[in-house]
Amino acid sequence: MQRMQALLPASVHLVSISVDPKRDTPRRLAKYAGHYGANPERWHFLTGPEPVISSLTREGFRLGYADGSDPAEPIIHSQRFVLVDAQGQIRGYYASDDPLQMERLVRDARSL
């Protein structure tokens, strides 16, 4: 996300949604944002009640997510980036560990 902040036009906003609201308090997210040089005008860190996060992740973004209710299993979430246009429509999914897909994300975002 830090790299995307530098590569994407200033009109593009970045949103990081915590999938661990019990630990990721607004204060902790602010510290994380500061560590990565997040521009608060463009890069937003969100948290909220677990049922809301779960619903948004699964039904809204159609991404994988497990709540970690089994103590032996960590919280599981997707590492894909989702490009959403100004009308709230999903325009693409991109694997964050694939440099070619990250280049495509930058191109697609600029074309919007």
TAZI-V73224 format. One record per backbone hydrogen bond with DSSP energy under -1.0 kcal/mol. CO is the residue of the C=O (numbers start at 1). NH is the residue of the N-H. E is the energy in kcal/mol with one decimal. If there is no record, write none. Layout:
# TAZI-V73224
co/nh/e
CO/NH/E
CO/NH/E
This chain:
# TAZI-V73224
co/nh/e
1/5/-2.4
2/6/-1.2
3/7/-1.8
4/8/-2.7
9/12/-2.1
14/44/-3.3
16/46/-3.2
20/23/-1.1
20/24/-3.1
23/25/-1.8
25/29/-2.7
26/30/-2.3
27/31/-2.0
28/32/-2.2
29/33/-2.8
30/34/-2.3
31/35/-2.2
32/36/-1.7
33/38/-2.7
34/37/-1.2
39/42/-2.1
39/43/-3.5
42/14/-2.9
44/16/-3.2
46/18/-3.0
49/53/-2.1
50/54/-3.0
51/55/-2.2
52/56/-2.7
53/57/-2.8
54/58/-2.8
55/59/-2.2
55/60/-1.5
56/61/-2.5
57/63/-2.7
64/78/-1.2
66/76/-1.3
70/73/-2.4
76/66/-2.4
81/94/-2.2
83/91/-3.8
83/92/-1.0
85/88/-2.2
89/85/-2.6
92/83/-2.6
94/81/-3.0
95/98/-1.7
98/102/-2.1
99/103/-2.0
100/104/-2.1
101/105/-2.3
102/106/-2.0
103/107/-2.2
104/108/-3.1
105/109/-2.8
106/110/-2.2
107/111/-1.7
